[in-house]
Amino acid sequence: MSVSPRESDDRGATAVEYALMVTFVALAIIAGVTAFGISVGKLFTIPAGVLGP
């Protein structure tokens, strides 16, 4: 069973595509966590200002 040159080229392209997908998913997760963290930070800042001296 031999591998044609076309099949070996597809494997390299597939690796690049997976790397791009992982990068975009990671960026989306980072953006979501950052936005959520900012919202949670604001949520706790208001009661701390009311309860503080």
N, CA, C, O and CB atoms as a CASP TS submission, in Angstrom:
PFRMAT TS
TARGET T0000
AUTHOR 0000-0000-0000
METHOD Language model
MODEL 1
PARENT N/A
ATOM      1  N   MET     1       0.852  -1.165   0.000  1.00  0.00           N
ATOM      2  CA  MET     1       0.000   0.000   0.000  1.00  0.00           C
ATOM      3  C   MET     1       0.902   1.233   0.000  1.00  0.00           C
ATOM      4  O   MET     1       1.620   1.490   0.966  1.00  0.00           O
ATOM      5  CB  MET     1      -0.972  -0.005   1.225  1.00  0.00           C
ATOM      6  N   SER     2       0.855   1.970  -1.065  1.00  0.00           N
ATOM      7  CA  SER     2       1.702   3.156  -1.173  1.00  0.00           C
ATOM      8  C   SER     2       0.866   4.413  -0.985  1.00  0.00           C
ATOM      9  O   SER     2      -0.343   4.424  -1.212  1.00  0.00           O
ATOM     10  CB  SER     2       2.426   3.191  -2.534  1.00  0.00           C
ATOM     11  N   VAL     3       1.545   5.458  -0.566  1.00  0.00           N
ATOM     12  CA  VAL     3       0.875   6.741  -0.342  1.00  0.00           C
ATOM     13  C   VAL     3       1.195   7.647  -1.516  1.00  0.00           C
ATOM     14  O   VAL     3       2.359   7.863  -1.853  1.00  0.00           O
ATOM     15  CB  VAL     3       1.318   7.396   1.013  1.00  0.00           C
ATOM     16  N   SER     4       0.163   8.166  -2.127  1.00  0.00           N
ATOM     17  CA  SER     4       0.384   9.061  -3.255  1.00  0.00           C
ATOM     18  C   SER     4       0.833  10.427  -2.737  1.00  0.00           C
ATOM     19  O   SER     4       0.550  10.774  -1.590  1.00  0.00           O
ATOM     20  CB  SER     4      -0.901   9.193  -4.117  1.00  0.00           C
ATOM     21  N   PRO     5       1.529  11.205  -3.567  1.00  0.00           N
ATOM     22  CA  PRO     5       1.970  12.540  -3.128  1.00  0.00           C
ATOM     23  C   PRO     5       0.812  13.438  -2.701  1.00  0.00           C
ATOM     24  O   PRO     5       0.972  14.282  -1.819  1.00  0.00           O
ATOM     25  CB  PRO     5       2.743  13.219  -4.241  1.00  0.00           C
ATOM     26  N   ARG     6      -0.337  13.262  -3.315  1.00  0.00           N
ATOM     27  CA  ARG     6      -1.502  14.083  -2.965  1.00  0.00           C
ATOM     28  C   ARG     6      -1.929  13.833  -1.521  1.00  0.00           C
ATOM     29  O   ARG     6      -2.251  14.779  -0.802  1.00  0.00           O
ATOM     30  CB  ARG     6      -2.674  13.793  -3.921  1.00  0.00           C
ATOM     31  N   GLU     7      -1.937  12.564  -1.086  1.00  0.00           N
ATOM     32  CA  GLU     7      -2.352  12.230   0.271  1.00  0.00           C
ATOM     33  C   GLU     7      -1.394  12.811   1.305  1.00  0.00           C
ATOM     34  O   GLU     7      -1.845  13.266   2.356  1.00  0.00           O
ATOM     35  CB  GLU     7      -2.445  10.717   0.437  1.00  0.00           C
ATOM     36  N   SER     8      -0.106  12.812   1.048  1.00  0.00           N
ATOM     37  CA  SER     8       0.844  13.352   2.017  1.00  0.00           C
ATOM     38  C   SER     8       0.719  14.871   2.106  1.00  0.00           C
ATOM     39  O   SER     8       0.927  15.443   3.176  1.00  0.00           O
ATOM     40  CB  SER     8       2.281  12.957   1.638  1.00  0.00           C
ATOM     41  N   ASP     9       0.379  15.535   0.988  1.00  0.00           N
ATOM     42  CA  ASP     9       0.172  16.977   1.018  1.00  0.00           C
ATOM     43  C   ASP     9      -1.070  17.329   1.828  1.00  0.00           C
ATOM     44  O   ASP     9      -1.079  18.346   2.523  1.00  0.00           O
ATOM     45  CB  ASP     9       0.052  17.531  -0.404  1.00  0.00           C
ATOM     46  N   ASP    10      -2.112  16.517   1.755  1.00  0.00           N
ATOM     47  CA  ASP    10      -3.342  16.769   2.496  1.00  0.00           C
ATOM     48  C   ASP    10      -3.109  16.701   3.999  1.00  0.00           C
ATOM     49  O   ASP    10      -3.733  17.441   4.760  1.00  0.00           O
ATOM     50  CB  ASP    10      -4.417  15.769   2.090  1.00  0.00           C
ATOM     51  N   ARG    11      -2.221  15.826   4.425  1.00  0.00           N
ATOM     52  CA  ARG    11      -1.982  15.705   5.863  1.00  0.00           C
ATOM     53  C   ARG    11      -1.361  16.982   6.412  1.00  0.00           C
ATOM     54  O   ARG    11      -1.705  17.405   7.515  1.00  0.00           O
ATOM     55  CB  ARG    11      -1.073  14.502   6.162  1.00  0.00           C
ATOM     56  N   GLY    12      -0.465  17.597   5.672  1.00  0.00           N
ATOM     57  CA  GLY    12       0.133  18.852   6.120  1.00  0.00           C
ATOM     58  C   GLY    12      -0.887  19.968   6.171  1.00  0.00           C
ATOM     59  O   GLY    12      -0.887  20.774   7.102  1.00  0.00           O
ATOM     60  N   ALA    13      -1.756  20.020   5.176  1.00  0.00           N
ATOM     61  CA  ALA    13      -2.801  21.050   5.141  1.00  0.00           C
ATOM     62  C   ALA    13      -3.777  20.839   6.285  1.00  0.00           C
ATOM     63  O   ALA    13      -4.242  21.803   6.893  1.00  0.00           O
ATOM     64  CB  ALA    13      -3.550  21.034   3.789  1.00  0.00           C
ATOM     65  N   THR    14      -4.087  19.596   6.579  1.00  0.00           N
ATOM     66  CA  THR    14      -5.013  19.302   7.669  1.00  0.00           C
ATOM     67  C   THR    14      -4.425  19.748   9.001  1.00  0.00           C
ATOM     68  O   THR    14      -5.150  20.274   9.847  1.00  0.00           O
ATOM     69  CB  THR    14      -5.345  17.801   7.709  1.00  0.00           C
ATOM     70  N   ALA    15      -3.140  19.550   9.202  1.00  0.00           N
ATOM     71  CA  ALA    15      -2.503  19.975  10.446  1.00  0.00           C
ATOM     72  C   ALA    15      -2.579  21.495  10.599  1.00  0.00           C
ATOM     73  O   ALA    15      -2.807  21.998  11.700  1.00  0.00           O
ATOM     74  CB  ALA    15      -1.037  19.507  10.487  1.00  0.00           C
ATOM     75  N   VAL    16      -2.390  22.216   9.512  1.00  0.00           N
ATOM     76  CA  VAL    16      -2.489  23.679   9.558  1.00  0.00           C
ATOM     77  C   VAL    16      -3.917  24.096   9.866  1.00  0.00           C
ATOM     78  O   VAL    16      -4.135  25.019  10.650  1.00  0.00           O
ATOM     79  CB  VAL    16      -2.025  24.306   8.223  1.00  0.00           C
ATOM     80  N   GLU    17      -4.886  23.436   9.266  1.00  0.00           N
ATOM     81  CA  GLU    17      -6.294  23.765   9.517  1.00  0.00           C
ATOM     82  C   GLU    17      -6.657  23.518  10.978  1.00  0.00           C
ATOM     83  O   GLU    17      -7.341  24.335  11.594  1.00  0.00           O
ATOM     84  CB  GLU    17      -7.215  22.940   8.597  1.00  0.00           C
ATOM     85  N   TYR    18      -6.205  22.405  11.531  1.00  0.00           N
ATOM     86  CA  TYR    18      -6.481  22.127  12.940  1.00  0.00           C
ATOM     87  C   TYR    18      -5.807  23.157  13.839  1.00  0.00           C
ATOM     88  O   TYR    18      -6.391  23.581  14.836  1.00  0.00           O
ATOM     89  CB  TYR    18      -6.011  20.713  13.310  1.00  0.00           C
ATOM     90  N   ALA    19      -4.603  23.558  13.506  1.00  0.00           N
ATOM     91  CA  ALA    19      -3.896  24.572  14.301  1.00  0.00           C
ATOM     92  C   ALA    19      -4.663  25.897  14.273  1.00  0.00           C
ATOM     93  O   ALA    19      -4.783  26.564  15.300  1.00  0.00           O
ATOM     94  CB  ALA    19      -2.449  24.777  13.769  1.00  0.00           C
ATOM     95  N   LEU    20      -5.180  26.276  13.111  1.00  0.00           N
ATOM     96  CA  LEU    20      -5.972  27.504  13.018  1.00  0.00           C
ATOM     97  C   LEU    20      -7.259  27.404  13.828  1.00  0.00           C
ATOM     98  O   LEU    20      -7.643  28.359  14.504  1.00  0.00           O
ATOM     99  CB  LEU    20      -6.299  27.812  11.561  1.00  0.00           C
ATOM    100  N   MET    21      -7.929  26.254  13.765  1.00  0.00           N
ATOM    101  CA  MET    21      -9.163  26.083  14.533  1.00  0.00           C
ATOM    102  C   MET    21      -8.881  26.162  16.030  1.00  0.00           C
ATOM    103  O   MET    21      -9.631  26.803  16.767  1.00  0.00           O
ATOM    104  CB  MET    21      -9.830  24.740  14.188  1.00  0.00           C
ATOM    105  N   VAL    22      -7.822  25.523  16.481  1.00  0.00           N
ATOM    106  CA  VAL    22      -7.474  25.558  17.900  1.00  0.00           C
ATOM    107  C   VAL    22      -7.159  26.985  18.325  1.00  0.00           C
ATOM    108  O   VAL    22      -7.536  27.404  19.420  1.00  0.00           O
ATOM    109  CB  VAL    22      -6.275  24.632  18.194  1.00  0.00           C
ATOM    110  N   THR    23      -6.472  27.734  17.470  1.00  0.00           N
ATOM    111  CA  THR    23      -6.144  29.123  17.781  1.00  0.00           C
ATOM    112  C   THR    23      -7.402  29.966  17.921  1.00  0.00           C
ATOM    113  O   THR    23      -7.522  30.742  18.869  1.00  0.00           O
ATOM    114  CB  THR    23      -5.238  29.711  16.705  1.00  0.00           C
ATOM    115  N   PHE    24      -8.337  29.827  16.992  1.00  0.00           N
ATOM    116  CA  PHE    24      -9.574  30.607  17.050  1.00  0.00           C
ATOM    117  C   PHE    24     -10.425  30.220  18.260  1.00  0.00           C
ATOM    118  O   PHE    24     -11.028  31.089  18.889  1.00  0.00           O
ATOM    119  CB  PHE    24     -10.380  30.416  15.765  1.00  0.00           C
ATOM    120  N   VAL    25     -10.479  28.949  18.587  1.00  0.00           N
ATOM    121  CA  VAL    25     -11.234  28.513  19.758  1.00  0.00           C
ATOM    122  C   VAL    25     -10.597  29.072  21.026  1.00  0.00           C
ATOM    123  O   VAL    25     -11.302  29.526  21.927  1.00  0.00           O
ATOM    124  CB  VAL    25     -11.304  26.970  19.821  1.00  0.00           C
ATOM    125  N   ALA    26      -9.273  29.041  21.101  1.00  0.00           N
ATOM    126  CA  ALA    26      -8.580  29.583  22.269  1.00  0.00           C
ATOM    127  C   ALA    26      -8.832  31.076  22.412  1.00  0.00           C
ATOM    128  O   ALA    26      -9.056  31.561  23.521  1.00  0.00           O
ATOM    129  CB  ALA    26      -7.080  29.314  22.172  1.00  0.00           C
ATOM    130  N   LEU    27      -8.798  31.809  21.305  1.00  0.00           N
ATOM    131  CA  LEU    27      -9.076  33.242  21.360  1.00  0.00           C
ATOM    132  C   LEU    27     -10.510  33.522  21.812  1.00  0.00           C
ATOM    133  O   LEU    27     -10.749  34.453  22.582  1.00  0.00           O
ATOM    134  CB  LEU    27      -8.829  33.877  19.994  1.00  0.00           C
ATOM    135  N   ALA    28     -11.450  32.727  21.341  1.00  0.00           N
ATOM    136  CA  ALA    28     -12.843  32.902  21.744  1.00  0.00           C
ATOM    137  C   ALA    28     -13.006  32.622  23.240  1.00  0.00           C
ATOM    138  O   ALA    28     -13.735  33.338  23.926  1.00  0.00           O
ATOM    139  CB  ALA    28     -13.764  31.976  20.920  1.00  0.00           C
ATOM    140  N   ILE    29     -12.343  31.604  23.740  1.00  0.00           N
ATOM    141  CA  ILE    29     -12.415  31.282  25.165  1.00  0.00           C
ATOM    142  C   ILE    29     -11.799  32.403  25.992  1.00  0.00           C
ATOM    143  O   ILE    29     -12.366  32.809  27.006  1.00  0.00           O
ATOM    144  CB  ILE    29     -11.704  29.947  25.459  1.00  0.00           C
ATOM    145  N   ILE    30     -10.649  32.901  25.571  1.00  0.00           N
ATOM    146  CA  ILE    30      -9.984  33.988  26.292  1.00  0.00           C
ATOM    147  C   ILE    30     -10.866  35.231  26.321  1.00  0.00           C
ATOM    148  O   ILE    30     -10.990  35.879  27.360  1.00  0.00           O
ATOM    149  CB  ILE    30      -8.625  34.315  25.647  1.00  0.00           C
ATOM    150  N   ALA    31     -11.478  35.568  25.189  1.00  0.00           N
ATOM    151  CA  ALA    31     -12.360  36.738  25.137  1.00  0.00           C
ATOM    152  C   ALA    31     -13.569  36.553  26.047  1.00  0.00           C
ATOM    153  O   ALA    31     -13.963  37.487  26.745  1.00  0.00           O
ATOM    154  CB  ALA    31     -12.823  36.998  23.696  1.00  0.00           C
ATOM    155  N   GLY    32     -14.153  35.375  26.046  1.00  0.00           N
ATOM    156  CA  GLY    32     -15.309  35.107  26.896  1.00  0.00           C
ATOM    157  C   GLY    32     -14.969  35.153  28.374  1.00  0.00           C
ATOM    158  O   GLY    32     -15.712  35.734  29.165  1.00  0.00           O
ATOM    159  N   VAL    33     -13.866  34.554  28.748  1.00  0.00           N
ATOM    160  CA  VAL    33     -13.458  34.557  30.152  1.00  0.00           C
ATOM    161  C   VAL    33     -13.116  35.971  30.608  1.00  0.00           C
ATOM    162  O   VAL    33     -13.432  36.354  31.734  1.00  0.00           O
ATOM    163  CB  VAL    33     -12.255  33.622  30.368  1.00  0.00           C
ATOM    164  N   THR    34     -12.476  36.742  29.743  1.00  0.00           N
ATOM    165  CA  THR    34     -12.145  38.122  30.095  1.00  0.00           C
ATOM    166  C   THR    34     -13.410  38.946  30.303  1.00  0.00           C
ATOM    167  O   THR    34     -13.515  39.677  31.287  1.00  0.00           O
ATOM    168  CB  THR    34     -11.271  38.761  29.005  1.00  0.00           C
ATOM    169  N   ALA    35     -14.363  38.838  29.398  1.00  0.00           N
ATOM    170  CA  ALA    35     -15.613  39.586  29.526  1.00  0.00           C
ATOM    171  C   ALA    35     -16.372  39.158  30.785  1.00  0.00           C
ATOM    172  O   ALA    35     -16.909  39.998  31.506  1.00  0.00           O
ATOM    173  CB  ALA    35     -16.494  39.381  28.276  1.00  0.00           C
ATOM    174  N   PHE    36     -16.411  37.877  31.038  1.00  0.00           N
ATOM    175  CA  PHE    36     -17.095  37.366  32.226  1.00  0.00           C
ATOM    176  C   PHE    36     -16.393  37.843  33.494  1.00  0.00           C
ATOM    177  O   PHE    36     -17.050  38.215  34.465  1.00  0.00           O
ATOM    178  CB  PHE    36     -17.155  35.828  32.197  1.00  0.00           C
ATOM    179  N   GLY    37     -15.076  37.834  33.488  1.00  0.00           N
ATOM    180  CA  GLY    37     -14.320  38.280  34.651  1.00  0.00           C
ATOM    181  C   GLY    37     -14.537  39.749  34.955  1.00  0.00           C
ATOM    182  O   GLY    37     -14.647  40.132  36.120  1.00  0.00           O
ATOM    183  N   ILE    38     -14.600  40.565  33.931  1.00  0.00           N
ATOM    184  CA  ILE    38     -14.857  41.999  34.134  1.00  0.00           C
ATOM    185  C   ILE    38     -16.245  42.206  34.723  1.00  0.00           C
ATOM    186  O   ILE    38     -16.419  43.018  35.632  1.00  0.00           O
ATOM    187  CB  ILE    38     -14.721  42.777  32.802  1.00  0.00           C
ATOM    188  N   SER    39     -17.236  41.476  34.211  1.00  0.00           N
ATOM    189  CA  SER    39     -18.607  41.600  34.723  1.00  0.00           C
ATOM    190  C   SER    39     -18.689  41.161  36.180  1.00  0.00           C
ATOM    191  O   SER    39     -19.346  41.818  36.987  1.00  0.00           O
ATOM    192  CB  SER    39     -19.578  40.766  33.869  1.00  0.00           C
ATOM    193  N   VAL    40     -18.036  40.069  36.523  1.00  0.00           N
ATOM    194  CA  VAL    40     -18.061  39.583  37.893  1.00  0.00           C
ATOM    195  C   VAL    40     -17.327  40.563  38.805  1.00  0.00           C
ATOM    196  O   VAL    40     -17.751  40.791  39.938  1.00  0.00           O
ATOM    197  CB  VAL    40     -17.432  38.179  37.985  1.00  0.00           C
ATOM    198  N   GLY    41     -16.242  41.137  38.324  1.00  0.00           N
ATOM    199  CA  GLY    41     -15.512  42.129  39.115  1.00  0.00           C
ATOM    200  C   GLY    41     -16.369  43.335  39.442  1.00  0.00           C
ATOM    201  O   GLY    41     -16.337  43.834  40.567  1.00  0.00           O
ATOM    202  N   LYS    42     -17.136  43.809  38.469  1.00  0.00           N
ATOM    203  CA  LYS    42     -18.037  44.939  38.704  1.00  0.00           C
ATOM    204  C   LYS    42     -19.163  44.556  39.658  1.00  0.00           C
ATOM    205  O   LYS    42     -19.606  45.374  40.464  1.00  0.00           O
ATOM    206  CB  LYS    42     -18.621  45.441  37.379  1.00  0.00           C
ATOM    207  N   LEU    43     -19.616  43.328  39.565  1.00  0.00           N
ATOM    208  CA  LEU    43     -20.693  42.855  40.424  1.00  0.00           C
ATOM    209  C   LEU    43     -20.285  42.913  41.894  1.00  0.00           C
ATOM    210  O   LEU    43     -21.098  43.271  42.747  1.00  0.00           O
ATOM    211  CB  LEU    43     -21.091  41.429  40.042  1.00  0.00           C
ATOM    212  N   PHE    44     -19.045  42.566  42.195  1.00  0.00           N
ATOM    213  CA  PHE    44     -18.587  42.564  43.583  1.00  0.00           C
ATOM    214  C   PHE    44     -18.039  43.923  44.025  1.00  0.00           C
ATOM    215  O   PHE    44     -17.891  44.148  45.226  1.00  0.00           O
ATOM    216  CB  PHE    44     -17.524  41.503  43.769  1.00  0.00           C
ATOM    217  N   THR    45     -17.740  44.818  43.114  1.00  0.00           N
ATOM    218  CA  THR    45     -17.226  46.129  43.484  1.00  0.00           C
ATOM    219  C   THR    45     -18.320  46.989  44.104  1.00  0.00           C
ATOM    220  O   THR    45     -18.055  47.717  45.061  1.00  0.00           O
ATOM    221  CB  THR    45     -16.630  46.831  42.266  1.00  0.00           C
ATOM    222  N   ILE    46     -19.510  46.924  43.597  1.00  0.00           N
ATOM    223  CA  ILE    46     -20.618  47.751  44.099  1.00  0.00           C
ATOM    224  C   ILE    46     -20.948  47.403  45.559  1.00  0.00           C
ATOM    225  O   ILE    46     -20.991  48.312  46.388  1.00  0.00           O
ATOM    226  CB  ILE    46     -21.873  47.564  43.211  1.00  0.00           C
ATOM    227  N   PRO    47     -21.187  46.119  45.914  1.00  0.00           N
ATOM    228  CA  PRO    47     -21.465  45.827  47.336  1.00  0.00           C
ATOM    229  C   PRO    47     -20.277  46.158  48.247  1.00  0.00           C
ATOM    230  O   PRO    47     -20.480  46.560  49.392  1.00  0.00           O
ATOM    231  CB  PRO    47     -21.837  44.351  47.503  1.00  0.00           C
ATOM    232  N   ALA    48     -19.064  45.998  47.768  1.00  0.00           N
ATOM    233  CA  ALA    48     -17.906  46.315  48.601  1.00  0.00           C
ATOM    234  C   ALA    48     -17.851  47.797  48.895  1.00  0.00           C
ATOM    235  O   ALA    48     -17.447  48.189  49.990  1.00  0.00           O
ATOM    236  CB  ALA    48     -16.612  45.864  47.926  1.00  0.00           C
ATOM    237  N   GLY    49     -18.247  48.638  47.946  1.00  0.00           N
ATOM    238  CA  GLY    49     -18.277  50.084  48.174  1.00  0.00           C
ATOM    239  C   GLY    49     -19.362  50.484  49.169  1.00  0.00           C
ATOM    240  O   GLY    49     -19.190  51.432  49.935  1.00  0.00           O
ATOM    241  N   VAL    50     -20.460  49.771  49.154  1.00  0.00           N
ATOM    242  CA  VAL    50     -21.569  50.086  50.065  1.00  0.00           C
ATOM    243  C   VAL    50     -21.225  49.643  51.478  1.00  0.00           C
ATOM    244  O   VAL    50     -21.519  50.356  52.437  1.00  0.00           O
ATOM    245  CB  VAL    50     -22.880  49.409  49.595  1.00  0.00           C
ATOM    246  N   LEU    51     -20.612  48.489  51.617  1.00  0.00           N
ATOM    247  CA  LEU    51     -20.313  47.925  52.933  1.00  0.00           C
ATOM    248  C   LEU    51     -19.025  48.489  53.544  1.00  0.00           C
ATOM    249  O   LEU    51     -18.837  48.421  54.759  1.00  0.00           O
ATOM    250  CB  LEU    51     -20.206  46.418  52.829  1.00  0.00           C
ATOM    251  N   GLY    52     -18.153  49.037  52.723  1.00  0.00           N
ATOM    252  CA  GLY    52     -16.867  49.533  53.221  1.00  0.00           C
ATOM    253  C   GLY    52     -17.016  50.830  53.996  1.00  0.00           C
ATOM    254  O   GLY    52     -18.078  51.452  53.994  1.00  0.00           O
ATOM    255  N   PRO    53     -15.927  51.234  54.668  1.00  0.00           N
ATOM    256  CA  PRO    53     -15.974  52.466  55.469  1.00  0.00           C
ATOM    257  C   PRO    53     -16.075  53.719  54.638  1.00  0.00           C
ATOM    258  O   PRO    53     -16.122  54.821  55.185  1.00  0.00           O
ATOM    259  CB  PRO    53     -14.763  52.559  56.336  1.00  0.00           C
TER
END
